[in-house]
Amino acid sequence: MILQNDLLLRTARGELTERVPVWMMRQAGRVLAQYRAVRERAGSFITLAKTPELAAEVTIQPVDAFEVDAAIIFSDILVVPEAMGLPYEMIEARGPVFPQTVRSSADLSRLHVADAETDLGYVLDAIRLTKRELNGRVPLIGFAGAPFTIFCYMTEGKGSKTFSVAKKLLYTDPHFAHTLLRQITDSTIAYLKAQIGAGADLIQLFDSWAGILSPEQYRTFSLPYIKQICDAITEVPVTVFAKGAFFARHEIGQLDCQVVGLDWNMDPAESRTLVPNKVLQGNLDPCVLYADFAQIRTEVKQMLDAFGHQHYIANLGHGIYPDTDPDKARCFVDAVRELSAQR
Ligand SMILES: Cc1c2[nH]c(c1CCC(=O)O)Cc1[nH]c(c(CCC(=O)O)c1C)Cc1[nH]c(c(CCC(=O)O)c1C)Cc1[nH]c(c(C)c1CCC(=O)O)C2
């Protein structure tokens, strides 16, 4: 299948392009009334994620609504722990919860390394169906959580501001921590390879909780596992997005990945210096989309000026907030397209 719009893919591979590609983290979701309608029909988030026809439908919605340069498969990072034997629930207005947690070596007997085809076949089916329905319009991004972020949810059992239960284990039982991190890494590599086999054109790793670690802990408990994944994924470009890990940009830049994702606390020029020779992605504060249309355009212009128009993928600095006006999201995408094409 030849892609009609392969701008993002060419940029991710390091090629010079005619304008800056743009998409938004969490673009498939509650921002869109069309999503909420399908979610209603499905009954629950998990049913929606496990029904390939519906997952494909909501994956494509933002491509129609915003004309972004990529689709990202509708799923969640927490499908990996579930596939390893730790099911999750998605509680309305609260987020994900694991009724059982894993906090010691004894708990590990309940887990297995995920088999992508049997345990995550529904995501692979959703990818195949989405690819067919996209019919080459834009590339499809596959994704997974980085092992440390998945470790946080599996040990803590729910979201947390500090993830102090998870962090405590790094100090009190590092052997357990490394064993679990290894199992998550092995599961994630198998899963990402299967996503690529099913048609994913690029891969993004979300290390959403990277910012809670010290640089030393990040070097010990997160980076080595991300490195294993980057080394294993050779087929398509890989983006590493480590939220809050401003201190690790140089080391992330040394990995065998093609794109480094940035949040809005990370200065573009400083990031270019720390991460030379890689494509950068980001990093507009999602709260800018609460500003008026004129100000959104001004902020986008500043961002494009700061990053430059090459070796750069425009995005938000984290996922779009669910109460964002979709017209403002559309304004962000349009501003990138228009302002980066004028040369
Ligand atoms: C940490 C994390 C999770 N999930 C994800 C991350 C990493 C990115 C980040 O840091 O934001 C990744 C994710 N989750 C979802 C996607 C879909 C693709 C996309 O459009 O980006 C992606 C890429 C769907 C989702 N995942 C979730 C929803 C909302 C649930 C619903 O629709 O009922 C969606 C659309 C739920 C979810 N899932 C998770 C949380 C904490 C929550 C609750 C908070 C929230 O609601 O945003 C775990």
The ligand as an ORCA input file, in Angstrom:
! r2SCAN-3c Opt
* xyz 0 1
  C      -0.518      7.181     30.955
  C      -1.305      6.708     29.738
  C      -2.514      5.958     29.765
  N      -2.874      5.736     28.454
  C      -1.978      6.310     27.602
  C      -0.953      6.885     28.392
  C       0.292      7.541     27.845
  C       0.049      8.906     27.360
  C      -0.136      9.933     28.450
  O       0.804     10.119     29.231
  O      -1.203     10.543     28.478
  C      -1.950      6.275     26.143
  C      -3.222      6.317     25.396
  N      -4.511      6.185     25.842
  C      -5.388      6.292     24.812
  C      -4.631      6.433     23.623
  C      -5.323      6.424     22.259
  C      -4.712      6.987     21.114
  C      -4.597      8.489     21.111
  O      -5.501      9.168     20.584
  O      -3.553      9.021     21.541
  C      -3.281      6.494     23.987
  C      -2.043      6.698     23.129
  C      -6.862      6.207     24.889
  C      -7.530      6.553     26.158
  N      -7.187      6.167     27.421
  C      -8.100      6.637     28.332
  C      -9.095      7.351     27.628
  C     -10.314      7.998     28.258
  C     -11.285      6.970     28.719
  C     -12.643      7.039     28.105
  O     -12.831      7.416     26.942
  O     -13.562      6.650     28.803
  C      -8.758      7.308     26.273
  C      -9.522      7.883     25.114
  C      -8.063      6.422     29.789
  C      -6.760      6.459     30.491
  N      -5.658      5.720     30.164
  C      -4.616      6.042     31.008
  C      -5.080      6.988     31.943
  C      -4.256      7.615     33.046
  C      -6.428      7.231     31.635
  C      -7.398      8.085     32.422
  C      -7.157      9.508     32.196
  C      -7.891      9.963     30.985
  O      -9.081      9.680     30.938
  O      -7.257     10.561     30.119
  C      -3.260      5.457     30.941
*
